[in-house]
């Protein structure tokens, strides 16, 4: 049976742990909100890029194919996980989803080039002997996403020039509401030709048709670069939001378990304390009876 002093130490340790869990829970909730705002802020920017591509496509008569044909024998995969732990099954689910998706594309393992985003995910990929070409760390805030996207774009450019990879997929977790998330697949490159042709066929939302004077090819390349930037920025932000949502769910479960354990410890402590008080009272009564010679 544990002593009262031992129970006191255990209760203090449990209370400290509960305080840490509550702090992590609060931080996860705050982080989710900042990444959600970052994703929402992309909406108008993405729409502006689509409008620009819309105008370009309308002014390119006779154009049927504007994107380079991809080599389907090689594939570049960017897989987003987490750097930190205590985020539930996020890394395992994204990993399983990415492997299954690449298998479904019928690309052999030796023809894959993988970029891992997140140290925790990197370990899973290495254990599975996947061909990880390089790895990135996740930014710790929204302000760190833009430099990370720029570095990633440079890596994708090197894949294209040095390895001849034009087919690139993104695999990451997207928050689906509250503390839930689901793995996603995004076909980043080559640009979807049908999507571009659909933009060409859309009606312009106003009576004033915009014009441009810049060289068509240069403007098209600039808009596509912005489209890629938005796609990667969204992948980073949504992945980080999902990571924090999963961590929030884990912390909520941990908080409940710790509180239940703390309740049990406090109940046991009060029982032990009451027993000790009762024993002391019995000792006092027995001593008094011995001194007074009471039968």
HELIX and SHEET records of a PDB file:
HELIX    1   1 UNK A    4  UNK A   58  1                                  55    
HELIX    2   2 UNK A   90  UNK A  104  1                                  15    
HELIX    3   3 UNK A  109  UNK A  111  5                                   3    
HELIX    4   4 UNK A  119  UNK A  127  1                                   9    
HELIX    5   5 UNK A  142  UNK A  144  5                                   3    
HELIX    6   6 UNK A  145  UNK A  158  1                                  14    
HELIX    7   7 UNK A  159  UNK A  163  3                                   5    
HELIX    8   8 UNK A  193  UNK A  201  1                                   9    
HELIX    9   9 UNK A  216  UNK A  292  1                                  77    
SHEET    1   A 5 UNK A 132  UNK A 136  0                                        
SHEET    2   A 5 UNK A 112  UNK A 117  1                                        
SHEET    3   A 5 UNK A  75  UNK A  80  1                                        
SHEET    4   A 5 UNK A 168  UNK A 177  1                                        
SHEET    5   A 5 UNK A 180  UNK A 189 -1                                        
END                                                                             
